[in-house]
Amino acid sequence: MAFARSQSGSSRFVGLDYEIAQEQASALGRLGRALEMALAALTEHDRREQKADTPRAKLVHDAGYALWCFMVQREACGLRDPRPVVRDYRVPRDVQNRMGIFGAMAQ
């Protein structure tokens, strides 16, 4: 984070910079876990072959929203490449396509 600093005032922002970095990392971890849970729910639904109470479209919507939130936080941390997330979390194509789409849930 860039602040206009004078030589004498630079130490005032070190603590703030540290706290901001801590919160960014904490938020990234929370959102990563939320994405994992959303993807796990979708995987479990698919494994049960439609025997669940929740419609698949809602699970895809929820996972797409979780993916979007995670990607936004990653970008706020300076991590701009989405490919490692898609690869490491094994994000299905339909969830990728749903990312960032808000409003009425797809049927």
Phi and psi restraints in degrees (range 20) as a CNS / XPLOR table:
assign (resid 1 and name C) (resid 2 and name N)
       (resid 2 and name CA) (resid 2 and name C) 1.0 -102.4 20.0 2
assign (resid 2 and name N) (resid 2 and name CA)
       (resid 2 and name C) (resid 3 and name N) 1.0 122.7 20.0 2
assign (resid 2 and name C) (resid 3 and name N)
       (resid 3 and name CA) (resid 3 and name C) 1.0 -119.8 20.0 2
assign (resid 3 and name N) (resid 3 and name CA)
       (resid 3 and name C) (resid 4 and name N) 1.0 145.8 20.0 2
assign (resid 3 and name C) (resid 4 and name N)
       (resid 4 and name CA) (resid 4 and name C) 1.0 -73.4 20.0 2
assign (resid 4 and name N) (resid 4 and name CA)
       (resid 4 and name C) (resid 5 and name N) 1.0 117.1 20.0 2
assign (resid 4 and name C) (resid 5 and name N)
       (resid 5 and name CA) (resid 5 and name C) 1.0 -126.4 20.0 2
assign (resid 5 and name N) (resid 5 and name CA)
       (resid 5 and name C) (resid 6 and name N) 1.0 142.6 20.0 2
assign (resid 5 and name C) (resid 6 and name N)
       (resid 6 and name CA) (resid 6 and name C) 1.0 -93.8 20.0 2
assign (resid 6 and name N) (resid 6 and name CA)
       (resid 6 and name C) (resid 7 and name N) 1.0 162.9 20.0 2
assign (resid 6 and name C) (resid 7 and name N)
       (resid 7 and name CA) (resid 7 and name C) 1.0 -56.9 20.0 2
assign (resid 7 and name N) (resid 7 and name CA)
       (resid 7 and name C) (resid 8 and name N) 1.0 -42.9 20.0 2
assign (resid 7 and name C) (resid 8 and name N)
       (resid 8 and name CA) (resid 8 and name C) 1.0 -75.0 20.0 2
assign (resid 8 and name N) (resid 8 and name CA)
       (resid 8 and name C) (resid 9 and name N) 1.0 -26.3 20.0 2
assign (resid 8 and name C) (resid 9 and name N)
       (resid 9 and name CA) (resid 9 and name C) 1.0 -98.4 20.0 2
assign (resid 9 and name N) (resid 9 and name CA)
       (resid 9 and name C) (resid 10 and name N) 1.0 -0.5 20.0 2
assign (resid 9 and name C) (resid 10 and name N)
       (resid 10 and name CA) (resid 10 and name C) 1.0 -64.9 20.0 2
assign (resid 10 and name N) (resid 10 and name CA)
       (resid 10 and name C) (resid 11 and name N) 1.0 -32.2 20.0 2
assign (resid 10 and name C) (resid 11 and name N)
       (resid 11 and name CA) (resid 11 and name C) 1.0 -70.3 20.0 2
assign (resid 11 and name N) (resid 11 and name CA)
       (resid 11 and name C) (resid 12 and name N) 1.0 -21.0 20.0 2
assign (resid 11 and name C) (resid 12 and name N)
       (resid 12 and name CA) (resid 12 and name C) 1.0 -63.9 20.0 2
assign (resid 12 and name N) (resid 12 and name CA)
       (resid 12 and name C) (resid 13 and name N) 1.0 -30.3 20.0 2
assign (resid 12 and name C) (resid 13 and name N)
       (resid 13 and name CA) (resid 13 and name C) 1.0 -93.3 20.0 2
assign (resid 13 and name N) (resid 13 and name CA)
       (resid 13 and name C) (resid 14 and name N) 1.0 -10.9 20.0 2
assign (resid 13 and name C) (resid 14 and name N)
       (resid 14 and name CA) (resid 14 and name C) 1.0 -60.4 20.0 2
assign (resid 14 and name N) (resid 14 and name CA)
       (resid 14 and name C) (resid 15 and name N) 1.0 -46.5 20.0 2
assign (resid 14 and name C) (resid 15 and name N)
       (resid 15 and name CA) (resid 15 and name C) 1.0 -63.1 20.0 2
assign (resid 15 and name N) (resid 15 and name CA)
       (resid 15 and name C) (resid 16 and name N) 1.0 -40.6 20.0 2
assign (resid 15 and name C) (resid 16 and name N)
       (resid 16 and name CA) (resid 16 and name C) 1.0 -65.9 20.0 2
assign (resid 16 and name N) (resid 16 and name CA)
       (resid 16 and name C) (resid 17 and name N) 1.0 -44.2 20.0 2
assign (resid 16 and name C) (resid 17 and name N)
       (resid 17 and name CA) (resid 17 and name C) 1.0 -58.0 20.0 2
assign (resid 17 and name N) (resid 17 and name CA)
       (resid 17 and name C) (resid 18 and name N) 1.0 -42.0 20.0 2
assign (resid 17 and name C) (resid 18 and name N)
       (resid 18 and name CA) (resid 18 and name C) 1.0 -63.8 20.0 2
assign (resid 18 and name N) (resid 18 and name CA)
       (resid 18 and name C) (resid 19 and name N) 1.0 -44.9 20.0 2
assign (resid 18 and name C) (resid 19 and name N)
       (resid 19 and name CA) (resid 19 and name C) 1.0 -64.9 20.0 2
assign (resid 19 and name N) (resid 19 and name CA)
       (resid 19 and name C) (resid 20 and name N) 1.0 -39.2 20.0 2
assign (resid 19 and name C) (resid 20 and name N)
       (resid 20 and name CA) (resid 20 and name C) 1.0 -63.8 20.0 2
assign (resid 20 and name N) (resid 20 and name CA)
       (resid 20 and name C) (resid 21 and name N) 1.0 -44.6 20.0 2
assign (resid 20 and name C) (resid 21 and name N)
       (resid 21 and name CA) (resid 21 and name C) 1.0 -62.6 20.0 2
assign (resid 21 and name N) (resid 21 and name CA)
       (resid 21 and name C) (resid 22 and name N) 1.0 -39.9 20.0 2
assign (resid 21 and name C) (resid 22 and name N)
       (resid 22 and name CA) (resid 22 and name C) 1.0 -61.6 20.0 2
assign (resid 22 and name N) (resid 22 and name CA)
       (resid 22 and name C) (resid 23 and name N) 1.0 -44.9 20.0 2
assign (resid 22 and name C) (resid 23 and name N)
       (resid 23 and name CA) (resid 23 and name C) 1.0 -67.0 20.0 2
assign (resid 23 and name N) (resid 23 and name CA)
       (resid 23 and name C) (resid 24 and name N) 1.0 -38.7 20.0 2
assign (resid 23 and name C) (resid 24 and name N)
       (resid 24 and name CA) (resid 24 and name C) 1.0 -61.8 20.0 2
assign (resid 24 and name N) (resid 24 and name CA)
       (resid 24 and name C) (resid 25 and name N) 1.0 -44.7 20.0 2
assign (resid 24 and name C) (resid 25 and name N)
       (resid 25 and name CA) (resid 25 and name C) 1.0 -65.6 20.0 2
assign (resid 25 and name N) (resid 25 and name CA)
       (resid 25 and name C) (resid 26 and name N) 1.0 -40.8 20.0 2
assign (resid 25 and name C) (resid 26 and name N)
       (resid 26 and name CA) (resid 26 and name C) 1.0 -63.2 20.0 2
assign (resid 26 and name N) (resid 26 and name CA)
       (resid 26 and name C) (resid 27 and name N) 1.0 -45.3 20.0 2
assign (resid 26 and name C) (resid 27 and name N)
       (resid 27 and name CA) (resid 27 and name C) 1.0 -62.9 20.0 2
assign (resid 27 and name N) (resid 27 and name CA)
       (resid 27 and name C) (resid 28 and name N) 1.0 -40.6 20.0 2
assign (resid 27 and name C) (resid 28 and name N)
       (resid 28 and name CA) (resid 28 and name C) 1.0 -61.6 20.0 2
assign (resid 28 and name N) (resid 28 and name CA)
       (resid 28 and name C) (resid 29 and name N) 1.0 -41.8 20.0 2
assign (resid 28 and name C) (resid 29 and name N)
       (resid 29 and name CA) (resid 29 and name C) 1.0 -64.1 20.0 2
assign (resid 29 and name N) (resid 29 and name CA)
       (resid 29 and name C) (resid 30 and name N) 1.0 -44.8 20.0 2
assign (resid 29 and name C) (resid 30 and name N)
       (resid 30 and name CA) (resid 30 and name C) 1.0 -60.6 20.0 2
assign (resid 30 and name N) (resid 30 and name CA)
       (resid 30 and name C) (resid 31 and name N) 1.0 -44.9 20.0 2
assign (resid 30 and name C) (resid 31 and name N)
       (resid 31 and name CA) (resid 31 and name C) 1.0 -70.0 20.0 2
assign (resid 31 and name N) (resid 31 and name CA)
       (resid 31 and name C) (resid 32 and name N) 1.0 -33.0 20.0 2
assign (resid 31 and name C) (resid 32 and name N)
       (resid 32 and name CA) (resid 32 and name C) 1.0 -64.2 20.0 2
assign (resid 32 and name N) (resid 32 and name CA)
       (resid 32 and name C) (resid 33 and name N) 1.0 -42.4 20.0 2
assign (resid 32 and name C) (resid 33 and name N)
       (resid 33 and name CA) (resid 33 and name C) 1.0 -65.8 20.0 2
assign (resid 33 and name N) (resid 33 and name CA)
       (resid 33 and name C) (resid 34 and name N) 1.0 -37.9 20.0 2
assign (resid 33 and name C) (resid 34 and name N)
       (resid 34 and name CA) (resid 34 and name C) 1.0 -63.8 20.0 2
assign (resid 34 and name N) (resid 34 and name CA)
       (resid 34 and name C) (resid 35 and name N) 1.0 -40.0 20.0 2
assign (resid 34 and name C) (resid 35 and name N)
       (resid 35 and name CA) (resid 35 and name C) 1.0 -64.3 20.0 2
assign (resid 35 and name N) (resid 35 and name CA)
       (resid 35 and name C) (resid 36 and name N) 1.0 -44.6 20.0 2
assign (resid 35 and name C) (resid 36 and name N)
       (resid 36 and name CA) (resid 36 and name C) 1.0 -57.8 20.0 2
assign (resid 36 and name N) (resid 36 and name CA)
       (resid 36 and name C) (resid 37 and name N) 1.0 -43.3 20.0 2
assign (resid 36 and name C) (resid 37 and name N)
       (resid 37 and name CA) (resid 37 and name C) 1.0 -65.8 20.0 2
assign (resid 37 and name N) (resid 37 and name CA)
       (resid 37 and name C) (resid 38 and name N) 1.0 -41.6 20.0 2
assign (resid 37 and name C) (resid 38 and name N)
       (resid 38 and name CA) (resid 38 and name C) 1.0 -65.1 20.0 2
assign (resid 38 and name N) (resid 38 and name CA)
       (resid 38 and name C) (resid 39 and name N) 1.0 -42.1 20.0 2
assign (resid 38 and name C) (resid 39 and name N)
       (resid 39 and name CA) (resid 39 and name C) 1.0 -68.3 20.0 2
assign (resid 39 and name N) (resid 39 and name CA)
       (resid 39 and name C) (resid 40 and name N) 1.0 -36.2 20.0 2
assign (resid 39 and name C) (resid 40 and name N)
       (resid 40 and name CA) (resid 40 and name C) 1.0 -65.1 20.0 2
assign (resid 40 and name N) (resid 40 and name CA)
       (resid 40 and name C) (resid 41 and name N) 1.0 -40.4 20.0 2
assign (resid 40 and name C) (resid 41 and name N)
       (resid 41 and name CA) (resid 41 and name C) 1.0 -63.1 20.0 2
assign (resid 41 and name N) (resid 41 and name CA)
       (resid 41 and name C) (resid 42 and name N) 1.0 -40.2 20.0 2
assign (resid 41 and name C) (resid 42 and name N)
       (resid 42 and name CA) (resid 42 and name C) 1.0 -66.6 20.0 2
assign (resid 42 and name N) (resid 42 and name CA)
       (resid 42 and name C) (resid 43 and name N) 1.0 -43.5 20.0 2
assign (resid 42 and name C) (resid 43 and name N)
       (resid 43 and name CA) (resid 43 and name C) 1.0 -62.3 20.0 2
assign (resid 43 and name N) (resid 43 and name CA)
       (resid 43 and name C) (resid 44 and name N) 1.0 -43.0 20.0 2
assign (resid 43 and name C) (resid 44 and name N)
       (resid 44 and name CA) (resid 44 and name C) 1.0 -63.7 20.0 2
assign (resid 44 and name N) (resid 44 and name CA)
       (resid 44 and name C) (resid 45 and name N) 1.0 -40.5 20.0 2
assign (resid 44 and name C) (resid 45 and name N)
       (resid 45 and name CA) (resid 45 and name C) 1.0 -59.8 20.0 2
assign (resid 45 and name N) (resid 45 and name CA)
       (resid 45 and name C) (resid 46 and name N) 1.0 -47.0 20.0 2
assign (resid 45 and name C) (resid 46 and name N)
       (resid 46 and name CA) (resid 46 and name C) 1.0 -66.0 20.0 2
assign (resid 46 and name N) (resid 46 and name CA)
       (resid 46 and name C) (resid 47 and name N) 1.0 -35.2 20.0 2
assign (resid 46 and name C) (resid 47 and name N)
       (resid 47 and name CA) (resid 47 and name C) 1.0 -65.4 20.0 2
assign (resid 47 and name N) (resid 47 and name CA)
       (resid 47 and name C) (resid 48 and name N) 1.0 -35.6 20.0 2
assign (resid 47 and name C) (resid 48 and name N)
       (resid 48 and name CA) (resid 48 and name C) 1.0 -78.9 20.0 2
assign (resid 48 and name N) (resid 48 and name CA)
       (resid 48 and name C) (resid 49 and name N) 1.0 -4.9 20.0 2
assign (resid 48 and name C) (resid 49 and name N)
       (resid 49 and name CA) (resid 49 and name C) 1.0 57.7 20.0 2
assign (resid 49 and name N) (resid 49 and name CA)
       (resid 49 and name C) (resid 50 and name N) 1.0 57.2 20.0 2
assign (resid 49 and name C) (resid 50 and name N)
       (resid 50 and name CA) (resid 50 and name C) 1.0 70.2 20.0 2
assign (resid 50 and name N) (resid 50 and name CA)
       (resid 50 and name C) (resid 51 and name N) 1.0 18.9 20.0 2
assign (resid 50 and name C) (resid 51 and name N)
       (resid 51 and name CA) (resid 51 and name C) 1.0 -93.3 20.0 2
assign (resid 51 and name N) (resid 51 and name CA)
       (resid 51 and name C) (resid 52 and name N) 1.0 16.9 20.0 2
assign (resid 51 and name C) (resid 52 and name N)
       (resid 52 and name CA) (resid 52 and name C) 1.0 -100.4 20.0 2
assign (resid 52 and name N) (resid 52 and name CA)
       (resid 52 and name C) (resid 53 and name N) 1.0 161.4 20.0 2
assign (resid 52 and name C) (resid 53 and name N)
       (resid 53 and name CA) (resid 53 and name C) 1.0 -74.4 20.0 2
assign (resid 53 and name N) (resid 53 and name CA)
       (resid 53 and name C) (resid 54 and name N) 1.0 -32.1 20.0 2
assign (resid 53 and name C) (resid 54 and name N)
       (resid 54 and name CA) (resid 54 and name C) 1.0 -85.4 20.0 2
assign (resid 54 and name N) (resid 54 and name CA)
       (resid 54 and name C) (resid 55 and name N) 1.0 128.4 20.0 2
assign (resid 54 and name C) (resid 55 and name N)
       (resid 55 and name CA) (resid 55 and name C) 1.0 -65.2 20.0 2
assign (resid 55 and name N) (resid 55 and name CA)
       (resid 55 and name C) (resid 56 and name N) 1.0 145.3 20.0 2
assign (resid 55 and name C) (resid 56 and name N)
       (resid 56 and name CA) (resid 56 and name C) 1.0 -58.8 20.0 2
assign (resid 56 and name N) (resid 56 and name CA)
       (resid 56 and name C) (resid 57 and name N) 1.0 -38.0 20.0 2
assign (resid 56 and name C) (resid 57 and name N)
       (resid 57 and name CA) (resid 57 and name C) 1.0 -58.2 20.0 2
assign (resid 57 and name N) (resid 57 and name CA)
       (resid 57 and name C) (resid 58 and name N) 1.0 -38.1 20.0 2
assign (resid 57 and name C) (resid 58 and name N)
       (resid 58 and name CA) (resid 58 and name C) 1.0 -67.4 20.0 2
assign (resid 58 and name N) (resid 58 and name CA)
       (resid 58 and name C) (resid 59 and name N) 1.0 -40.3 20.0 2
assign (resid 58 and name C) (resid 59 and name N)
       (resid 59 and name CA) (resid 59 and name C) 1.0 -65.6 20.0 2
assign (resid 59 and name N) (resid 59 and name CA)
       (resid 59 and name C) (resid 60 and name N) 1.0 -39.1 20.0 2
assign (resid 59 and name C) (resid 60 and name N)
       (resid 60 and name CA) (resid 60 and name C) 1.0 -65.4 20.0 2
assign (resid 60 and name N) (resid 60 and name CA)
       (resid 60 and name C) (resid 61 and name N) 1.0 -42.4 20.0 2
assign (resid 60 and name C) (resid 61 and name N)
       (resid 61 and name CA) (resid 61 and name C) 1.0 -59.3 20.0 2
assign (resid 61 and name N) (resid 61 and name CA)
       (resid 61 and name C) (resid 62 and name N) 1.0 -48.3 20.0 2
assign (resid 61 and name C) (resid 62 and name N)
       (resid 62 and name CA) (resid 62 and name C) 1.0 -63.0 20.0 2
assign (resid 62 and name N) (resid 62 and name CA)
       (resid 62 and name C) (resid 63 and name N) 1.0 -42.1 20.0 2
assign (resid 62 and name C) (resid 63 and name N)
       (resid 63 and name CA) (resid 63 and name C) 1.0 -67.4 20.0 2
assign (resid 63 and name N) (resid 63 and name CA)
       (resid 63 and name C) (resid 64 and name N) 1.0 -37.8 20.0 2
assign (resid 63 and name C) (resid 64 and name N)
       (resid 64 and name CA) (resid 64 and name C) 1.0 -63.6 20.0 2
assign (resid 64 and name N) (resid 64 and name CA)
       (resid 64 and name C) (resid 65 and name N) 1.0 -39.2 20.0 2
assign (resid 64 and name C) (resid 65 and name N)
       (resid 65 and name CA) (resid 65 and name C) 1.0 -67.6 20.0 2
assign (resid 65 and name N) (resid 65 and name CA)
       (resid 65 and name C) (resid 66 and name N) 1.0 -43.2 20.0 2
assign (resid 65 and name C) (resid 66 and name N)
       (resid 66 and name CA) (resid 66 and name C) 1.0 -62.5 20.0 2
assign (resid 66 and name N) (resid 66 and name CA)
       (resid 66 and name C) (resid 67 and name N) 1.0 -39.9 20.0 2
assign (resid 66 and name C) (resid 67 and name N)
       (resid 67 and name CA) (resid 67 and name C) 1.0 -63.5 20.0 2
assign (resid 67 and name N) (resid 67 and name CA)
       (resid 67 and name C) (resid 68 and name N) 1.0 -44.4 20.0 2
assign (resid 67 and name C) (resid 68 and name N)
       (resid 68 and name CA) (resid 68 and name C) 1.0 -60.5 20.0 2
assign (resid 68 and name N) (resid 68 and name CA)
       (resid 68 and name C) (resid 69 and name N) 1.0 -46.6 20.0 2
assign (resid 68 and name C) (resid 69 and name N)
       (resid 69 and name CA) (resid 69 and name C) 1.0 -60.1 20.0 2
assign (resid 69 and name N) (resid 69 and name CA)
       (resid 69 and name C) (resid 70 and name N) 1.0 -42.5 20.0 2
assign (resid 69 and name C) (resid 70 and name N)
       (resid 70 and name CA) (resid 70 and name C) 1.0 -65.1 20.0 2
assign (resid 70 and name N) (resid 70 and name CA)
       (resid 70 and name C) (resid 71 and name N) 1.0 -43.6 20.0 2
assign (resid 70 and name C) (resid 71 and name N)
       (resid 71 and name CA) (resid 71 and name C) 1.0 -64.4 20.0 2
assign (resid 71 and name N) (resid 71 and name CA)
       (resid 71 and name C) (resid 72 and name N) 1.0 -40.1 20.0 2
assign (resid 71 and name C) (resid 72 and name N)
       (resid 72 and name CA) (resid 72 and name C) 1.0 -62.8 20.0 2
assign (resid 72 and name N) (resid 72 and name CA)
       (resid 72 and name C) (resid 73 and name N) 1.0 -43.8 20.0 2
assign (resid 72 and name C) (resid 73 and name N)
       (resid 73 and name CA) (resid 73 and name C) 1.0 -66.0 20.0 2
assign (resid 73 and name N) (resid 73 and name CA)
       (resid 73 and name C) (resid 74 and name N) 1.0 -39.1 20.0 2
assign (resid 73 and name C) (resid 74 and name N)
       (resid 74 and name CA) (resid 74 and name C) 1.0 -60.3 20.0 2
assign (resid 74 and name N) (resid 74 and name CA)
       (resid 74 and name C) (resid 75 and name N) 1.0 -43.7 20.0 2
assign (resid 74 and name C) (resid 75 and name N)
       (resid 75 and name CA) (resid 75 and name C) 1.0 -64.0 20.0 2
assign (resid 75 and name N) (resid 75 and name CA)
       (resid 75 and name C) (resid 76 and name N) 1.0 -36.3 20.0 2
assign (resid 75 and name C) (resid 76 and name N)
       (resid 76 and name CA) (resid 76 and name C) 1.0 -63.9 20.0 2
assign (resid 76 and name N) (resid 76 and name CA)
       (resid 76 and name C) (resid 77 and name N) 1.0 -26.6 20.0 2
assign (resid 76 and name C) (resid 77 and name N)
       (resid 77 and name CA) (resid 77 and name C) 1.0 -88.0 20.0 2
assign (resid 77 and name N) (resid 77 and name CA)
       (resid 77 and name C) (resid 78 and name N) 1.0 -0.9 20.0 2
assign (resid 77 and name C) (resid 78 and name N)
       (resid 78 and name CA) (resid 78 and name C) 1.0 92.6 20.0 2
assign (resid 78 and name N) (resid 78 and name CA)
       (resid 78 and name C) (resid 79 and name N) 1.0 7.0 20.0 2
assign (resid 78 and name C) (resid 79 and name N)
       (resid 79 and name CA) (resid 79 and name C) 1.0 -96.3 20.0 2
assign (resid 79 and name N) (resid 79 and name CA)
       (resid 79 and name C) (resid 80 and name N) 1.0 101.3 20.0 2
assign (resid 79 and name C) (resid 80 and name N)
       (resid 80 and name CA) (resid 80 and name C) 1.0 -97.9 20.0 2
assign (resid 80 and name N) (resid 80 and name CA)
       (resid 80 and name C) (resid 81 and name N) 1.0 -17.4 20.0 2
assign (resid 80 and name C) (resid 81 and name N)
       (resid 81 and name CA) (resid 81 and name C) 1.0 -87.7 20.0 2
assign (resid 81 and name N) (resid 81 and name CA)
       (resid 81 and name C) (resid 82 and name N) 1.0 115.2 20.0 2
assign (resid 81 and name C) (resid 82 and name N)
       (resid 82 and name CA) (resid 82 and name C) 1.0 -79.3 20.0 2
assign (resid 82 and name N) (resid 82 and name CA)
       (resid 82 and name C) (resid 83 and name N) 1.0 -13.8 20.0 2
assign (resid 82 and name C) (resid 83 and name N)
       (resid 83 and name CA) (resid 83 and name C) 1.0 -59.5 20.0 2
assign (resid 83 and name N) (resid 83 and name CA)
       (resid 83 and name C) (resid 84 and name N) 1.0 -40.5 20.0 2
assign (resid 83 and name C) (resid 84 and name N)
       (resid 84 and name CA) (resid 84 and name C) 1.0 -62.4 20.0 2
assign (resid 84 and name N) (resid 84 and name CA)
       (resid 84 and name C) (resid 85 and name N) 1.0 -34.3 20.0 2
assign (resid 84 and name C) (resid 85 and name N)
       (resid 85 and name CA) (resid 85 and name C) 1.0 -66.9 20.0 2
assign (resid 85 and name N) (resid 85 and name CA)
       (resid 85 and name C) (resid 86 and name N) 1.0 -48.6 20.0 2
assign (resid 85 and name C) (resid 86 and name N)
       (resid 86 and name CA) (resid 86 and name C) 1.0 -59.6 20.0 2
assign (resid 86 and name N) (resid 86 and name CA)
       (resid 86 and name C) (resid 87 and name N) 1.0 -41.6 20.0 2
assign (resid 86 and name C) (resid 87 and name N)
       (resid 87 and name CA) (resid 87 and name C) 1.0 -72.3 20.0 2
assign (resid 87 and name N) (resid 87 and name CA)
       (resid 87 and name C) (resid 88 and name N) 1.0 -52.1 20.0 2
assign (resid 87 and name C) (resid 88 and name N)
       (resid 88 and name CA) (resid 88 and name C) 1.0 -69.4 20.0 2
assign (resid 88 and name N) (resid 88 and name CA)
       (resid 88 and name C) (resid 89 and name N) 1.0 -34.3 20.0 2
assign (resid 88 and name C) (resid 89 and name N)
       (resid 89 and name CA) (resid 89 and name C) 1.0 -91.5 20.0 2
assign (resid 89 and name N) (resid 89 and name CA)
       (resid 89 and name C) (resid 90 and name N) 1.0 -3.7 20.0 2
assign (resid 89 and name C) (resid 90 and name N)
       (resid 90 and name CA) (resid 90 and name C) 1.0 52.2 20.0 2
assign (resid 90 and name N) (resid 90 and name CA)
       (resid 90 and name C) (resid 91 and name N) 1.0 54.8 20.0 2
assign (resid 90 and name C) (resid 91 and name N)
       (resid 91 and name CA) (resid 91 and name C) 1.0 -75.2 20.0 2
assign (resid 91 and name N) (resid 91 and name CA)
       (resid 91 and name C) (resid 92 and name N) 1.0 121.5 20.0 2
assign (resid 91 and name C) (resid 92 and name N)
       (resid 92 and name CA) (resid 92 and name C) 1.0 -63.4 20.0 2
assign (resid 92 and name N) (resid 92 and name CA)
       (resid 92 and name C) (resid 93 and name N) 1.0 153.6 20.0 2
assign (resid 92 and name C) (resid 93 and name N)
       (resid 93 and name CA) (resid 93 and name C) 1.0 -58.9 20.0 2
assign (resid 93 and name N) (resid 93 and name CA)
       (resid 93 and name C) (resid 94 and name N) 1.0 -40.7 20.0 2
assign (resid 93 and name C) (resid 94 and name N)
       (resid 94 and name CA) (resid 94 and name C) 1.0 -65.9 20.0 2
assign (resid 94 and name N) (resid 94 and name CA)
       (resid 94 and name C) (resid 95 and name N) 1.0 -30.3 20.0 2
assign (resid 94 and name C) (resid 95 and name N)
       (resid 95 and name CA) (resid 95 and name C) 1.0 -72.1 20.0 2
assign (resid 95 and name N) (resid 95 and name CA)
       (resid 95 and name C) (resid 96 and name N) 1.0 -41.5 20.0 2
assign (resid 95 and name C) (resid 96 and name N)
       (resid 96 and name CA) (resid 96 and name C) 1.0 -58.8 20.0 2
assign (resid 96 and name N) (resid 96 and name CA)
       (resid 96 and name C) (resid 97 and name N) 1.0 -42.8 20.0 2
assign (resid 96 and name C) (resid 97 and name N)
       (resid 97 and name CA) (resid 97 and name C) 1.0 -68.5 20.0 2
assign (resid 97 and name N) (resid 97 and name CA)
       (resid 97 and name C) (resid 98 and name N) 1.0 -25.3 20.0 2
assign (resid 97 and name C) (resid 98 and name N)
       (resid 98 and name CA) (resid 98 and name C) 1.0 -85.9 20.0 2
assign (resid 98 and name N) (resid 98 and name CA)
       (resid 98 and name C) (resid 99 and name N) 1.0 -17.2 20.0 2
assign (resid 98 and name C) (resid 99 and name N)
       (resid 99 and name CA) (resid 99 and name C) 1.0 -56.4 20.0 2
assign (resid 99 and name N) (resid 99 and name CA)
       (resid 99 and name C) (resid 100 and name N) 1.0 129.5 20.0 2
assign (resid 99 and name C) (resid 100 and name N)
       (resid 100 and name CA) (resid 100 and name C) 1.0 82.9 20.0 2
assign (resid 100 and name N) (resid 100 and name CA)
       (resid 100 and name C) (resid 101 and name N) 1.0 0.7 20.0 2
assign (resid 100 and name C) (resid 101 and name N)
       (resid 101 and name CA) (resid 101 and name C) 1.0 -93.6 20.0 2
assign (resid 101 and name N) (resid 101 and name CA)
       (resid 101 and name C) (resid 102 and name N) 1.0 118.8 20.0 2
assign (resid 101 and name C) (resid 102 and name N)
       (resid 102 and name CA) (resid 102 and name C) 1.0 -115.7 20.0 2
assign (resid 102 and name N) (resid 102 and name CA)
       (resid 102 and name C) (resid 103 and name N) 1.0 172.5 20.0 2
assign (resid 102 and name C) (resid 103 and name N)
       (resid 103 and name CA) (resid 103 and name C) 1.0 99.5 20.0 2
assign (resid 103 and name N) (resid 103 and name CA)
       (resid 103 and name C) (resid 104 and name N) 1.0 -143.9 20.0 2
assign (resid 103 and name C) (resid 104 and name N)
       (resid 104 and name CA) (resid 104 and name C) 1.0 -62.3 20.0 2
assign (resid 104 and name N) (resid 104 and name CA)
       (resid 104 and name C) (resid 105 and name N) 1.0 137.8 20.0 2
assign (resid 104 and name C) (resid 105 and name N)
       (resid 105 and name CA) (resid 105 and name C) 1.0 -71.1 20.0 2
assign (resid 105 and name N) (resid 105 and name CA)
       (resid 105 and name C) (resid 106 and name N) 1.0 140.3 20.0 2
assign (resid 105 and name C) (resid 106 and name N)
       (resid 106 and name CA) (resid 106 and name C) 1.0 -66.7 20.0 2
assign (resid 106 and name N) (resid 106 and name CA)
       (resid 106 and name C) (resid 107 and name N) 1.0 141.8 20.0 2
